[in-house]
Amino acid sequence: MTTTATETTSTSSTSYRCTTATASVRVVPNSTLFVSEPEPFWFGNERNPKNDPAWTNGNWLKSRFHFSFAEYNNVKNSDFGVLRVMNDDLVQPHRGFGTHPHSNMEIITYIVNGQLTHQDSMGTKESLGRGSIQFMTAGTGVRHSEFNHGDTPLRFIQTWIKPNRSGLSPNYGSYRGDTAEAMGQRRNKLQHLVSNVEKQGATKEGTPVHVNQEVNAFASEMELGQKVVHELPAGHQAYLLCVEGGVKVNGEALDRYDACEIQGLAHAPTSITIEATKTEASENGNLAHVLLFTMKQVKGSGRRDL
């Protein structure tokens, strides 16, 4: 389902006129995502156990690919602007991704539930929980592992962003999102989490995470009926994932795992209104949960197989 960018004009009792532009939305249903369940030994794991009550899936990993990746090769769905990869990963207890390499990519990992432990060739080792971010500039090359050492399933959203240049020095950073202060910053509001590293200094965006690309990321956990509104600058596009619960984005309905492509206008800002229409139990209570990435428009962005 698609809505097109429109402008609505209202006239008050004075001579002023107010024009609001609404961004166009195209839903990417969960049913159209590629689901990958790789063999345990591919990433150095033991065999899947039989009838383990702590496991919520028969295989150690269930991954939903938003764009062409690994065994999913689809030239009609290779990326969205500067977003190259978005994988929605569910990892069962005491399983994970063994040490593997990356290069020339900005990697942002947003944790939905459970605890993710990251260890890399730069000497970093860290475990983080819900609402937290682990990010890397892979640059000239880095090796790392990602594991769920806990007794409950781990879910995280990993997004790869094309850097503004290759050959960068590798870097790791993180943001802890499971503190009371952090949870308050995204409750019924959009928390600005990621921005361009080049906007640091006098014009710093004030986000906890900076990457080498003109891209922004936001998260929100909303109670039923609550709304948040984001103004998309002129010449920008966005990709939104409904992480938990259900929402309407400019009137288009999304449920858990659904996503949508959002296109603004070339010469005027547009609005994105997100309304929580369904909540589900989470580590932070009954909520709808969204993750939003915004970036400059790239001609031809969007799936060509829907």
Steps between C-alpha positions, in 0.01 A plus 500: 500500500632845408404854588640786293654821625227762534457853626199606704426869548286654773394863539444653844281801587803720431671547164769239579506172309663180635618228265604155621660246269462130578768253391399207280509153653536158339459200731750213484305208653673247721385231257731644231816481713746217439528269802837332560564216746864396439657179624656534847848395385517789252578732790673256735196392702410162643202307369156632586364336815176305500209632704691765695227701683714815492507503119224677305612374157623161383814640340767703680443799268200639317585807296271719292688674219360833383750523212704260289750323726690169532299224330225751408604651166238738363612775262157662536552545874869574554481805728306814592706814453808466722346205688669186369387243757227474762474162669250427777675221693364263765782306672422221745674462840873416505540541127648767274715610210861384527785731404460637148633798298349828379639791300388835355161508669336689788325235715228592750352230724184593695401258777129420543513245782755284675873571534743524207871443564741650247872421483736628229858515374539851643490353850139593581264271694163624618147375577198726452121470536172642368512835324879495488717541192831346405659667196813449296684675223640190331722710273825331397394182679385362832409157636233449765258254656144546630352265758200438719655363817170534688226252584230680298473579126671808360351719227687779328479710184829529313529770235792553265546850361719584202774737625569832332849372411699179517822428688393652833674402822302230688307625802257361759252678723183436695201658670321351800125525447373295795540771767198684643616823334540337159163325520334831584654665195322263262168455688229661286764703316761446229848468645770619259769231525723525192632789289788597271842516670586801285234703683691483827647812655311828478218338300500165680165323481521393864449130435678219687608331176682658203570329168683591181193571290218754470245281678289530815332233712222531755317260733171528686304284745140615504199428716169420332351798317811716530642681198841634405571726204828541312571771245690360204719766336454584133669251270505221758363146530457260791464133589293399802480161672214405732704314762217409738124555515323684222503856362354720232748705298320787329192279514662181367479202740809302601529205737802340666778430244335715228695793359430791269682718249434871547563765235488873562476787256801636314457866594296504822506326838241229564354346814504141623229426757536172689207383715504198733198285410601176670733420790670183616678388814868595509782540748372857552126425520223498238625711212521559127862536393647651181842564348534777240791581266504823297741598221532706183290379209668270250333469161353155445493405869252238605404145422419424137336166575192610694 
